[in-house]
Structures are given as C-alpha cells and as structure tokens.
C-alpha cells in the first residue's frame, strides 16, 4: 500500500535542531515536514542541508522569532505566505503549499502570553482570521491538511494536570471556543481519530519543568487536522518522542500522520 506522510515539528530554532531534523527525515521519509519557530531570517536558512537529504524547502522567517517552513519531497505547485486579509500578514506564522490533489497549511498560532493582554485577544482573533482564510480559498470537501503548533490543548486529556493548568492561555474556555470555531469549517483532529480517549500522550514538554518528558508532564498542542476527504483515508497518526529525548532538543516533539494514497485515485 502506497501512503502519504505528513509530519509537524516546532523546532525552536532550525539551525540548532539540524542534528535532529535531518537524520529524522532520512529515517522516516515523510512526504512533507512542517516546521515552526525556525527563528532564522530567510538569507540564513540552511537550505543545503535539506537538499542534501532529498527535500525541497519553502520558508519565511525572521531573526530570533517565529518562522515557518515546509520541507517536501516534491516542489509545491503553489505557495501562499501569510493570511492575506486586512490585518498583519503574519507571514512568519503561516505558510500554505499546494501539491497536485492536496493543500497543506502550516501555522504557528500566537501563544497569547496572558489572558488579560492584547496578545491573547490577538490570538483569539487569529483563529477567526484563519477560518476566513480557509473559507476564502477552499471548500471543506477539498483535500486539505492544517497542522503545526496551534498553541491549544483542546481537552482535559491533552494536558498532564487539567485542574492546575485550567486558565492558561493554551487551556481555557475562550481558546477552546476559538479553536472549535475554526475546526467547525470542516477539519478533524487526526490524532484523536486514531486515539480517541488516550490520555498521557503529549507533543510539548516544558524546558522549565525538571525531567518533564520522563515524568510525563506534557501538553498536546501540536496538531494535524484534515478535511473529511483525507480524514477518512488516514491510516495512522503517532507522536514520536525520540526527538524530545535527544541531546540539545526542542521542547516539542514530532507528530506524523499517514494517509492511504491508493484510495484517493491518485489525487495525493
């Protein structure tokens, strides 16, 4: 069976994680790897390292902050940087690529800082802007994947201590509602499709918490979602904890989903 693999990883500085990213690409051979928080201006992006591993890479970033990139086996047929509305473009937070038969939207959603701040209100508005972005370009029956560091843990089982963490900018009723509004456009959480009630599986382990990975003190805030066209064709979706356990690692780890290419009549 031929499959199509998409992965997402908040690298927290791509130049500091090449020793993890490039071997992982060679070992796992995804068709697409979406990255966030690359933290490098475009002129300094390590393009050659990806090319030597057999990948094309499309990116947009800035020194020290944000940054998004997509590595792919094949060159995309179309690229959109940013949100394309009347607000800030945030092209270092959103990049969209098209391939024959599939669209992939990679996003680094604003974290929000504090619930009483303008940053949090901007985050809530960002989810709304993203829904309009989807609606203005595609229909919900299109083959589309939305993935990245979405800075929201949607359910109690997506954090290690829901009672204590309730109220955090990534875990509260306001952000749940904003996220639900965006996904109502027609997107399904692929990890939860395959692991509907499984607790204790996370993609983020805070540097500031001693031995967070070993103690299972994490959050599931990195996601891969897809429209029904692709969700029904998903084979698996798994969290790979090995990158988080590596030396000089990001505080996030890699999530990968696999789709049956054979059932799509060659559309992906």
SEKOL-489066 format. One record per residue: residue number from 1; y, z, x of N, C-alpha, C in turn. Coordinates in steps of 0.2 Angstrom, whole numbers, always signed. Each point is the difference from the previous one (the first is absolute). Example, Ala and Ser with C-alpha at 12.3 -4.5 7.8 and 13.67 -1.06 7.14 Angstrom:
! residues 2
{sevo 1; {-28; +39; +66}; {+6; +0; -4}; {+6; +0; +4}},
{sevo 2; {+5; -4; -2}; {+6; +1; +4}; {+5; +3; -4}},
***
This chain:
! residues 268
{sevo 1; {-6; +0; +4}; {+6; +0; -4}; {+6; +0; +4}},
{sevo 2; {+5; -5; -1}; {+6; +0; +4}; {+5; +4; -4}},
{sevo 3; {+4; +4; +4}; {+4; +5; -2}; {+7; -1; +3}},
{sevo 4; {+5; +3; -3}; {+7; +0; +2}; {+2; +7; +1}},
{sevo 5; {+2; +2; +6}; {+2; +7; +1}; {+8; +1; +2}},
{sevo 6; {+2; +5; -4}; {+7; +2; +1}; {+1; +7; +2}},
{sevo 7; {+4; +2; +5}; {+0; +7; +2}; {+8; +2; +1}},
{sevo 8; {+1; +6; +0}; {+7; +2; +0}; {+0; +6; +5}},
{sevo 9; {+6; +1; +4}; {+0; +5; +5}; {+7; +2; +2}},
{sevo 10; {+3; +6; -2}; {+6; +2; +3}; {-1; +2; +7}},
{sevo 11; {+3; -5; +5}; {-2; +1; +7}; {+5; +5; +3}},
{sevo 12; {+5; +2; -3}; {+5; +5; +3}; {+2; -2; +7}},
{sevo 13; {+2; -7; +1}; {+2; -3; +6}; {-6; -4; +3}},
{sevo 14; {+1; -7; -1}; {-5; -4; +1}; {-1; -1; +8}},
{sevo 15; {+5; +1; +4}; {-1; +0; +7}; {-4; +6; +3}},
{sevo 16; {+1; +5; -4}; {-4; +6; +2}; {-7; +0; -3}},
{sevo 17; {-2; -4; -4}; {-7; +0; -3}; {-4; -7; +1}},
{sevo 18; {+3; -4; +5}; {-4; -6; +2}; {-7; +2; +2}},
{sevo 19; {-1; +6; +4}; {-6; +2; +2}; {-5; +1; -5}},
{sevo 20; {+2; +1; -7}; {-4; +2; -5}; {-1; -7; -5}},
{sevo 21; {+6; -3; -1}; {+0; -6; -4}; {-4; -6; +2}},
{sevo 22; {+1; -2; +6}; {-3; -6; +3}; {-8; +1; +0}},
{sevo 23; {-2; +6; +3}; {-8; +0; +0}; {-2; +1; -8}},
{sevo 24; {+3; +3; -4}; {-2; +1; -7}; {+0; -7; -3}},
{sevo 25; {+5; -5; +1}; {-1; -6; -2}; {-6; -4; +2}},
{sevo 26; {-1; +0; +6}; {-6; -3; +3}; {-7; +3; -2}},
{sevo 27; {+0; +6; -2}; {-6; +3; -2}; {-1; -1; -8}},
{sevo 28; {+5; +0; -4}; {-1; -1; -7}; {+2; -7; -3}},
{sevo 29; {+4; -4; +4}; {+1; -7; -2}; {+3; +0; -7}},
{sevo 30; {+5; +3; -2}; {+3; -1; -7}; {+3; -7; +0}},
{sevo 31; {+1; -2; -6}; {+4; -7; -1}; {+7; +2; +1}},
{sevo 32; {+2; +6; -2}; {+7; +2; +0}; {+1; +7; +1}},
{sevo 33; {+4; +2; +5}; {+2; +7; +1}; {+8; +1; -1}},
{sevo 34; {+1; +4; -5}; {+7; +2; -2}; {+2; +6; +4}},
{sevo 35; {+6; +0; +3}; {+2; +6; +4}; {+7; +2; -2}},
{sevo 36; {+1; +6; +0}; {+7; +3; -1}; {+2; +5; +5}},
{sevo 37; {+7; +1; +0}; {+3; +4; +5}; {-1; -3; +7}},
{sevo 38; {+1; -6; +1}; {-1; -3; +7}; {+5; +2; +5}},
{sevo 39; {+6; +2; -3}; {+5; +3; +5}; {+2; -4; +6}},
{sevo 40; {+0; -6; -1}; {+2; -5; +6}; {+4; -5; -3}},
{sevo 41; {+6; -2; +4}; {+4; -6; -2}; {-4; -6; +1}},
{sevo 42; {+1; -5; -3}; {-4; -7; -1}; {-1; -3; +7}},
{sevo 43; {+5; +1; +5}; {+0; -3; +6}; {-5; +3; +5}},
{sevo 44; {-2; +6; -2}; {-5; +4; +4}; {-6; +1; -3}},
{sevo 45; {-2; -3; -6}; {-6; +1; -3}; {-6; -3; +5}},
{sevo 46; {-5; +3; +0}; {-6; -2; +5}; {-4; -6; -3}},
{sevo 47; {+3; -6; -1}; {-3; -5; -3}; {-6; -2; +4}},
{sevo 48; {+0; -1; +7}; {-5; -2; +4}; {-7; +4; -1}},
{sevo 49; {+1; +6; -1}; {-6; +4; +0}; {-4; -2; -7}},
{sevo 50; {+3; -1; -5}; {-3; -2; -6}; {-3; -7; +1}},
{sevo 51; {+4; -5; +3}; {-3; -7; +1}; {-6; +0; +4}},
{sevo 52; {+0; +4; +5}; {-6; +1; +5}; {-6; +2; -4}},
{sevo 53; {+1; +4; -6}; {-5; +3; -4}; {-2; -5; -5}},
{sevo 54; {+3; -6; -1}; {-1; -5; -5}; {+3; +1; -6}},
{sevo 55; {+6; +3; +0}; {+4; +1; -6}; {+7; -3; +1}},
{sevo 56; {+3; -3; -6}; {+7; -1; -1}; {+3; +6; -2}},
{sevo 57; {+7; +1; +1}; {+3; +6; -2}; {+7; -2; -3}},
{sevo 58; {+1; +3; -6}; {+7; -1; -3}; {+3; +7; +0}},
{sevo 59; {+7; +1; +1}; {+2; +6; +1}; {+8; +0; -1}},
{sevo 60; {+2; +6; -2}; {+8; +1; +0}; {+1; +8; +1}},
{sevo 61; {+4; +1; +5}; {+1; +7; +2}; {+7; +2; +3}},
{sevo 62; {+0; +6; +2}; {+6; +2; +3}; {-2; +6; +5}},
{sevo 63; {+5; +1; +5}; {-2; +5; +5}; {+0; +7; -3}},
{sevo 64; {-6; +3; +2}; {-1; +7; -2}; {-2; +2; -7}},
{sevo 65; {+2; -5; -5}; {-1; +2; -7}; {-4; -5; -4}},
{sevo 66; {-4; +2; -5}; {-3; -5; -5}; {-4; -5; +4}},
{sevo 67; {+1; -6; -3}; {-4; -6; +3}; {-6; -2; -4}},
{sevo 68; {-2; -6; -2}; {-6; -2; -3}; {-2; -6; +4}},
{sevo 69; {-7; -1; +0}; {-3; -6; +3}; {-7; -1; -3}},
{sevo 70; {-2; -7; +0}; {-6; -2; -3}; {-3; -4; +5}},
{sevo 71; {-6; +2; +3}; {-4; -4; +4}; {-6; -4; -4}},
{sevo 72; {-1; -6; +1}; {-4; -4; -4}; {-4; -5; +4}},
{sevo 73; {-6; -1; -2}; {-4; -5; +3}; {+3; -7; +0}},
{sevo 74; {+3; -2; -6}; {+3; -6; -1}; {+7; +1; -1}},
{sevo 75; {+4; -5; +2}; {+7; +0; -1}; {+2; +0; -8}},
{sevo 76; {+4; +4; -2}; {+2; +0; -7}; {+4; -7; -2}},
{sevo 77; {-1; -2; -6}; {+4; -6; -3}; {+7; +2; -2}},
{sevo 78; {+1; +7; -1}; {+7; +2; -2}; {+1; +7; +1}},
{sevo 79; {+6; +1; +2}; {+2; +7; +2}; {+7; +2; -4}},
{sevo 80; {+0; +6; -3}; {+6; +3; -3}; {+2; +6; +4}},
{sevo 81; {+6; +1; +2}; {+2; +6; +3}; {+4; +4; -4}},
{sevo 82; {-1; +6; -2}; {+4; +4; -4}; {-1; -1; -8}},
{sevo 83; {+4; +4; -4}; {+0; +0; -7}; {+3; -6; -4}},
{sevo 84; {+5; -3; +3}; {+3; -6; -3}; {+4; +2; -7}},
{sevo 85; {+3; +6; +0}; {+4; +1; -6}; {+7; +2; +3}},
{sevo 86; {+4; +3; -5}; {+7; +2; +2}; {+1; +6; +4}},
{sevo 87; {-6; +4; +1}; {+1; +6; +5}; {-2; -2; +7}},
{sevo 88; {+0; +5; +4}; {-1; -1; +7}; {-7; -4; +1}},
{sevo 89; {+0; -5; +4}; {-6; -4; +1}; {-6; +4; +2}},
{sevo 90; {+1; +5; +4}; {-6; +4; +3}; {-5; -4; +3}},
{sevo 91; {+2; -5; +3}; {-5; -5; +3}; {-5; +3; +6}},
{sevo 92; {+2; +6; +2}; {-4; +4; +5}; {-5; +4; -4}},
{sevo 93; {+0; +0; -7}; {-4; +4; -4}; {-5; -4; -4}},
{sevo 94; {+1; -6; -1}; {-4; -5; -4}; {+0; -7; +3}},
{sevo 95; {-7; -2; +0}; {-1; -7; +2}; {-6; -2; -4}},
{sevo 96; {+1; -6; -2}; {-5; -4; -5}; {-2; -6; +3}},
{sevo 97; {-7; -1; +1}; {-2; -6; +2}; {-5; -3; -5}},
{sevo 98; {+0; -7; +0}; {-4; -4; -4}; {-5; -4; +4}},
{sevo 99; {-6; +0; -2}; {-6; -4; +2}; {-2; -4; -6}},
{sevo 100; {-4; -6; +2}; {-3; -3; -6}; {-4; +4; -5}},
{sevo 101; {+3; +1; -6}; {-4; +4; -5}; {+1; +8; +0}},
{sevo 102; {+5; +2; +5}; {+1; +7; +0}; {+7; +2; +3}},
{sevo 103; {+3; +5; -3}; {+6; +3; +2}; {-1; +7; +2}},
{sevo 104; {+3; +2; +6}; {-1; +7; +2}; {+7; +3; +2}},
{sevo 105; {+1; +5; -4}; {+7; +4; +1}; {-1; +6; +4}},
{sevo 106; {+3; +1; +5}; {-1; +6; +5}; {+7; +3; +0}},
{sevo 107; {-1; +7; -2}; {+7; +4; -1}; {-1; +7; +3}},
{sevo 108; {+6; +2; +3}; {+1; +7; +2}; {+5; +3; -4}},
{sevo 109; {-2; +3; -5}; {+4; +3; -6}; {+4; +6; +4}},
{sevo 110; {+6; +0; -2}; {+4; +6; +3}; {-3; +7; -2}},
{sevo 111; {+0; +4; +5}; {-3; +7; -1}; {+4; +4; -5}},
{sevo 112; {+6; +0; +0}; {+4; +4; -5}; {+3; +7; +3}},
{sevo 113; {-2; +2; +5}; {+3; +6; +4}; {+0; +6; -4}},
{sevo 114; {+4; +1; -6}; {+1; +6; -4}; {+1; -2; -7}},
{sevo 115; {-3; +3; -5}; {+1; -2; -7}; {+7; +1; -2}},
{sevo 116; {+4; +3; +3}; {+7; +1; -2}; {+5; -5; +3}},
{sevo 117; {-3; -4; +4}; {+4; -5; +4}; {+1; -7; -3}},
{sevo 118; {+5; -3; +3}; {+0; -7; -2}; {-6; -4; +3}},
{sevo 119; {-3; +2; +5}; {-6; -4; +3}; {-5; +0; -5}},
{sevo 120; {-1; +6; -4}; {-6; +0; -5}; {+2; -4; -6}},
{sevo 121; {+6; +0; -2}; {+2; -5; -5}; {-1; -7; +2}},
{sevo 122; {+2; -2; +6}; {-1; -6; +3}; {-7; -2; -1}},
{sevo 123; {-5; +4; +2}; {-7; -1; +0}; {-2; -2; -7}},
{sevo 124; {+2; +4; -5}; {-2; -1; -7}; {+2; -7; -2}},
{sevo 125; {+6; -2; +2}; {+3; -6; -2}; {-3; -6; +4}},
{sevo 126; {-3; +2; +6}; {-4; -5; +4}; {-6; -2; -4}},
{sevo 127; {-3; +4; -3}; {-6; -2; -4}; {+1; -4; -6}},
{sevo 128; {+6; +1; -3}; {+2; -4; -5}; {+2; -7; +2}},
{sevo 129; {+4; +0; +6}; {+1; -7; +3}; {-6; -4; +1}},
{sevo 130; {-5; +4; +3}; {-6; -4; +2}; {-3; -3; -6}},
{sevo 131; {+0; +4; -6}; {-3; -3; -6}; {+3; -6; -2}},
{sevo 132; {+7; +0; +0}; {+4; -6; -1}; {-2; -6; +5}},
{sevo 133; {-1; +2; +6}; {-2; -5; +5}; {-6; -3; -2}},
{sevo 134; {-5; +3; -2}; {-6; -2; -2}; {+1; -5; -6}},
{sevo 135; {+3; +3; -5}; {+1; -4; -6}; {+4; -6; +1}},
{sevo 136; {+5; -1; +4}; {+4; -6; +1}; {-4; -5; +4}},
{sevo 137; {-5; +2; +3}; {-4; -5; +5}; {-7; -2; -3}},
{sevo 138; {-3; +4; -3}; {-7; -1; -2}; {-2; +3; -7}},
{sevo 139; {-5; -2; -2}; {-3; +3; -6}; {-6; +5; +1}},
{sevo 140; {-1; +4; -4}; {-5; +5; +2}; {-7; -3; +0}},
{sevo 141; {-1; -6; -2}; {-7; -3; +0}; {-1; -4; +7}},
{sevo 142; {+5; +0; +4}; {+0; -3; +7}; {-4; +4; +4}},
{sevo 143; {-3; -3; +5}; {-4; +4; +5}; {+5; +3; +6}},
{sevo 144; {+2; +6; -1}; {+5; +4; +4}; {-3; +6; +2}},
{sevo 145; {+2; +2; +6}; {-2; +7; +3}; {+7; +3; +2}},
{sevo 146; {+1; +6; -2}; {+5; +4; +2}; {-2; +6; +4}},
{sevo 147; {+2; +1; +6}; {-3; +5; +5}; {+5; +3; +4}},
{sevo 148; {-1; +5; +4}; {+4; +3; +5}; {+0; +8; -1}},
{sevo 149; {+5; +3; +3}; {+2; +7; +0}; {+4; +0; -6}},
{sevo 150; {-2; +3; -6}; {+4; +0; -6}; {+3; +7; -1}},
{sevo 151; {-1; +4; +4}; {+3; +7; +0}; {-1; +3; -7}},
{sevo 152; {-6; +0; -3}; {-1; +3; -6}; {-8; +2; +0}},
{sevo 153; {-1; +6; -2}; {-7; +2; -1}; {-1; +1; -7}},
{sevo 154; {-3; -5; -4}; {+0; -1; -7}; {-3; +6; -4}},
{sevo 155; {-5; +3; +3}; {-4; +5; -4}; {-1; +6; +4}},
{sevo 156; {-2; +6; -3}; {-2; +6; +3}; {-5; -1; +6}},
{sevo 157; {-5; -4; -2}; {-5; -1; +5}; {+2; -4; +7}},
{sevo 158; {+6; -2; -1}; {+3; -4; +6}; {+4; +4; +5}},
{sevo 159; {+0; +7; -1}; {+3; +4; +5}; {-5; +6; +1}},
{sevo 160; {+1; +4; +6}; {-5; +5; +1}; {+2; +6; -3}},
{sevo 161; {+6; +1; -3}; {+2; +7; -3}; {+5; -2; -5}},
{sevo 162; {-2; -2; -6}; {+4; -3; -5}; {+5; +6; -3}},
{sevo 163; {-2; +6; +0}; {+4; +5; -3}; {+6; +1; +5}},
{sevo 164; {-1; +1; +6}; {+5; +1; +5}; {+4; -6; +1}},
{sevo 165; {-2; -6; +0}; {+4; -6; +2}; {+3; -3; -6}},
{sevo 166; {-1; +3; -6}; {+3; -3; -6}; {+8; +1; +1}},
{sevo 167; {+4; -5; -1}; {+7; +0; +1}; {+2; -4; +6}},
{sevo 168; {-4; -1; +4}; {+1; -4; +6}; {+3; -7; -2}},
{sevo 169; {+4; -4; +4}; {+2; -6; -2}; {-5; -6; -1}},
{sevo 170; {-6; +2; +3}; {-6; -5; -1}; {-5; +2; -5}},
{sevo 171; {+2; +6; -4}; {-5; +3; -4}; {+3; +4; -5}},
{sevo 172; {+3; -3; -5}; {+4; +3; -6}; {+0; -5; -6}},
{sevo 173; {+1; +3; -6}; {+0; -4; -6}; {+5; -6; +0}},
{sevo 174; {+6; +0; +3}; {+4; -5; +1}; {-2; -6; +4}},
{sevo 175; {-3; +1; +5}; {-3; -5; +4}; {-6; -3; -3}},
{sevo 176; {-4; +4; -3}; {-6; -2; -3}; {+2; -5; -6}},
{sevo 177; {+5; +2; -3}; {+2; -5; -6}; {+3; -6; +3}},
{sevo 178; {+4; +0; +5}; {+3; -6; +3}; {-6; -5; +3}},
{sevo 179; {-5; +3; +3}; {-6; -3; +3}; {-4; -3; -6}},
{sevo 180; {-1; +4; -5}; {-4; -3; -6}; {+4; -6; -3}},
{sevo 181; {+7; +1; -1}; {+3; -6; -3}; {-1; -6; +4}},
{sevo 182; {+0; +0; +7}; {-1; -6; +4}; {-7; -2; -1}},
{sevo 183; {-5; +4; +0}; {-7; -2; +0}; {-1; -3; -7}},
{sevo 184; {+4; +2; -5}; {-1; -2; -7}; {+1; -8; -1}},
{sevo 185; {+3; -3; +5}; {+1; -7; +1}; {-7; -4; -1}},
{sevo 186; {-5; +4; +3}; {-6; -3; +0}; {-4; +1; +6}},
{sevo 187; {+0; +6; +3}; {-3; +1; +7}; {-5; +6; -1}},
{sevo 188; {-5; -1; +3}; {-5; +5; +0}; {-2; +3; +7}},
{sevo 189; {+0; +7; +1}; {-2; +3; +6}; {-7; -2; +2}},
{sevo 190; {-1; -3; +5}; {-7; -3; +2}; {-4; +6; +3}},
{sevo 191; {+3; +5; +4}; {-4; +5; +2}; {-3; +4; -6}},
{sevo 192; {+4; +2; -5}; {-2; +4; -5}; {-5; -4; -5}},
{sevo 193; {+0; -7; +1}; {-5; -4; -4}; {-7; +2; +3}},
{sevo 194; {+0; +1; +6}; {-7; +1; +3}; {-1; +7; +1}},
{sevo 195; {+5; +4; +0}; {-1; +7; +1}; {+4; +4; -5}},
{sevo 196; {-2; +0; -6}; {+5; +2; -6}; {+2; +7; +0}},
{sevo 197; {-5; +5; +2}; {+2; +7; +0}; {-2; +3; +6}},
{sevo 198; {+0; -3; +6}; {-2; +3; +6}; {+6; +3; +3}},
{sevo 199; {+0; +7; +1}; {+5; +4; +3}; {-1; +0; +8}},
{sevo 200; {+5; +2; +3}; {+0; +1; +8}; {+0; -6; +4}},
{sevo 201; {+2; -5; -3}; {+0; -6; +5}; {+8; -3; +0}},
{sevo 202; {+2; +0; +6}; {+7; +0; +1}; {+2; -6; +6}},
{sevo 203; {+6; -2; -1}; {+2; -5; +5}; {+6; +3; +5}},
{sevo 204; {+2; +5; -1}; {+6; +3; +3}; {-2; +8; +2}},
{sevo 205; {+1; +1; +6}; {-1; +7; +3}; {+6; +2; +4}},
{sevo 206; {+4; +4; -2}; {+6; +2; +3}; {+0; +3; +7}},
{sevo 207; {+3; -3; +5}; {+0; +2; +7}; {+2; +8; +0}},
{sevo 208; {+4; +2; -5}; {+3; +7; +1}; {-6; +5; -2}},
{sevo 209; {-5; -2; -3}; {-5; +5; -3}; {-6; +0; +6}},
{sevo 210; {-1; +5; +3}; {-5; +1; +5}; {-7; -2; -2}},
{sevo 211; {-3; -5; +3}; {-7; -2; -1}; {+0; -3; -7}},
{sevo 212; {+5; -3; -3}; {+0; -2; -7}; {-6; -5; -2}},
{sevo 213; {-2; -4; +5}; {-6; -5; -2}; {-6; +4; +0}},
{sevo 214; {-1; +4; +5}; {-7; +4; +0}; {+0; +5; -6}},
{sevo 215; {+5; +3; -2}; {+0; +4; -6}; {+1; -3; -6}},
{sevo 216; {+1; -7; +0}; {+0; -3; -7}; {+6; +1; -3}},
{sevo 217; {+6; +1; +3}; {+6; +2; -3}; {+5; -7; +0}},
{sevo 218; {-2; -4; -5}; {+3; -6; +0}; {+3; -2; -7}},
{sevo 219; {+3; -6; +0}; {+3; -4; -6}; {-3; -7; +0}},
{sevo 220; {-1; -2; -6}; {-1; -7; -1}; {+6; -4; -3}},
{sevo 221; {+4; -2; +5}; {+6; -4; -2}; {+1; -7; +2}},
{sevo 222; {-6; -2; +3}; {+0; -7; +2}; {-5; -4; -5}},
{sevo 223; {+2; -5; -3}; {-4; -3; -5}; {-1; -8; +0}},
{sevo 224; {-5; -2; -3}; {-1; -7; -1}; {-1; -1; -7}},
{sevo 225; {+4; -4; -4}; {+0; -1; -7}; {-1; -8; -1}},
{sevo 226; {-3; -2; -5}; {-1; -7; -2}; {+1; -1; -7}},
{sevo 227; {+2; -6; -2}; {+0; -2; -7}; {-8; -1; -2}},
{sevo 228; {-1; -1; -6}; {-7; +0; -3}; {-4; -5; +3}},
{sevo 229; {+3; -6; +1}; {-3; -6; +3}; {-4; +2; +6}},
{sevo 230; {+3; +4; +5}; {-3; +2; +6}; {-4; +7; -1}},
{sevo 231; {+3; +4; -4}; {-3; +7; -1}; {-8; -1; -2}},
{sevo 232; {-1; -4; -5}; {-7; -1; -2}; {-4; -3; +5}},
{sevo 233; {+3; -3; +6}; {-4; -3; +5}; {-1; +4; +6}},
{sevo 234; {+3; +6; +0}; {+0; +5; +5}; {-7; +2; +1}},
{sevo 235; {-2; +1; +7}; {-7; +2; +2}; {+0; +7; +2}},
{sevo 236; {+5; +2; +4}; {+0; +6; +3}; {+8; +2; +2}},
{sevo 237; {+1; +6; +0}; {+6; +2; +3}; {-1; +7; +3}},
{sevo 238; {+2; +0; +7}; {-2; +6; +4}; {+5; +3; +4}},
{sevo 239; {+1; +6; +2}; {+4; +3; +5}; {-3; +1; +6}},
{sevo 240; {+2; -3; +6}; {-2; +1; +6}; {+3; +5; +4}},
{sevo 241; {-3; +6; +1}; {+3; +5; +3}; {+0; +0; +8}},
{sevo 242; {-3; -5; +3}; {-1; +0; +7}; {+7; -1; +3}},
{sevo 243; {+5; -5; -2}; {+6; +0; +3}; {+4; +6; +0}},
{sevo 244; {-1; +4; -5}; {+4; +7; +0}; {-3; +5; +5}},
{sevo 245; {-6; -1; +2}; {-3; +4; +4}; {+1; -2; +8}},
{sevo 246; {+3; -6; +1}; {+1; -3; +6}; {+5; +4; +4}},
{sevo 247; {+0; -1; +7}; {+6; +2; +4}; {+6; -3; -2}},
{sevo 248; {+6; +4; +1}; {+6; -3; -1}; {+1; -4; -7}},
{sevo 249; {-2; +3; -5}; {-1; -3; -7}; {+6; +0; -4}},
{sevo 250; {+0; -4; -5}; {+5; +1; -6}; {-2; +6; -4}},
{sevo 251; {+4; +2; -4}; {-2; +5; -5}; {-3; -2; -6}},
{sevo 252; {+0; -7; -1}; {-4; -3; -5}; {-6; -3; +3}},
{sevo 253; {-5; -3; -5}; {-6; -3; +2}; {+0; -7; -4}},
{sevo 254; {-6; -4; +1}; {+0; -6; -2}; {-4; +0; -7}},
{sevo 255; {+2; -4; -5}; {-4; -1; -6}; {-1; -7; -1}},
{sevo 256; {-6; -2; -1}; {-2; -7; -1}; {-4; -1; -6}},
{sevo 257; {+2; -6; -3}; {-4; -2; -7}; {-3; -7; +2}},
{sevo 258; {-6; -1; -4}; {-3; -6; +1}; {-1; -4; -7}},
{sevo 259; {+1; -6; +0}; {-1; -4; -6}; {-5; -6; +1}},
{sevo 260; {-3; -1; -6}; {-5; -6; +1}; {+3; -6; -1}},
{sevo 261; {+1; -4; +6}; {+3; -6; +0}; {-4; -5; -4}},
{sevo 262; {-7; +0; -1}; {-4; -5; -3}; {+1; +0; -7}},
{sevo 263; {+2; +6; -3}; {+1; +0; -8}; {+7; -2; -2}},
{sevo 264; {+4; -3; +5}; {+7; -2; -2}; {+1; -7; +0}},
{sevo 265; {-6; -4; +1}; {+0; -7; +0}; {+5; -3; +5}},
{sevo 266; {-1; +4; +6}; {+4; -3; +6}; {+8; +2; +0}},
{sevo 267; {+2; +4; -5}; {+7; +1; -1}; {+3; +5; +6}},
{sevo 268; {-4; +3; +3}; {+2; +5; +6}; {-5; -2; +6}},
***
